Amino acid sequence: MNMYQHDSARMFQFVLRGKLIGDGVQDLEDAWNTARSILAGKELVIDLSGIADADPAGADLLSRMRESGDHLTAALPAESEEFLQSMGVPMATARKPRDAGWVPRLLRLGGLCR
């Protein structure tokens, strides 16, 4: 997995690409904990647009991020917008990922559905 971090005056953003599995889960959790310790009131956004899949540990981490108040976003086709909004994941842009089927699997796997 590749992880990019963007810091601005009002927001800190993680942009994730690849598969959230194995050591990548721990890398993201470590980076997340570090970011949370220095945010000073900034919004924390996690862009999942580039995630192709996640193992149970990765999905659990995303669920914990969401439960802590961080914002998970994903850029998907317009027809997915209503579904994702009902799950609490706002749309970023109307861009289709390579495997749009990962989203329902990830949401079910990580308990992101409420």
N, C-alpha and C positions, 0 to 999 in steps of 0.2 A: 504494500500500500504506500502511496505517496501522500504526504500531508504538507499542505502549504498554510502558512499563518500570515494573516494580514491584520495590522493594527492601525486604527485611526483614532481620532479624538473622541468619537462616540461609541465605537464598536471594535471588538476583537473577533476575527473570523478564522475558523478552520475550514479549509477546502480540502476534501478528501477524494482520492482517486484510487481505484483498484479494488482489492478485496480486503475487508476488515476482518482479518483472521490472524491467528497465531501471535507472533511477536508484535505485529502491528497494533493489536488491541492494547497491549501494555504501553507501547510507545505513545498512542493517543491518550491513554489515561494519564500517563506521566505529564504530557504536555498540557492536558486539560487542567490537572491539579495545579501546575505551575501558573497557567494563565489565570485561573480563579484567584490565586493568591495575590496577583498584582493588578487586577482589573480596575479597582478604584471606581466602581459605579458604571463601568462600561457594559454595554450589552454584549453577550457572548452568543455568536451565531455559528452553527455547524452546517456547512453546505454538503449534503449527501449526494449531489447530482452525479458525481463520478464513481460512486460505490457500486460495484457489480454484484456483490454478495457479502454476507457476513456470517461468521460462525456464531454459535450461541453466546460466547463470551463477548463478541463484538456487538451483537444485538442487545445484550444486557447493558453494556456500557452506554450505548445510545439511549436506552430507556432511562438509565440513571441520569444522564445529561438532561434529558427532557424533564424528568421529574424534579430536577434541581432548579428549573426555571430557564434553562438555556433554550435557544430557539433552533430547532432542526428545520432546514429548508431543503427542497429538492426541485430541480428544474425538470418538469415532465410535460407530456402532451396535454393540451387543454382539456381533453376528455377525462383526465385523471384529477383535475383540480378539485371537483366537488368531493371525490372520495378522500383525497389527502386532507382537505380542509376539515372533513368530518373526523379525521384522525388527529387533528391538531398540527399538521405539517403544512405550513403556508407554501405557496408556489413562488419560485424565484423568477423563472422565465419559462417560455413555452419551447423547450428544447427536449427532444426525445433521446434518452440514453440508449446505449446498445441493447440492453436487456431490461425492458420495462417490467418484466415479471418479477424482478428481485424485490420490488417495493412491497407487495402484499406479503411475500415470504418474510421479509425483514420485519415488517410491522407485527405479524403474528408471532414470529420467533422471539422478538425482544419484548413482547408485551406492550408495544407502543399503542396498540388499540385500546381504547377505553370504552 
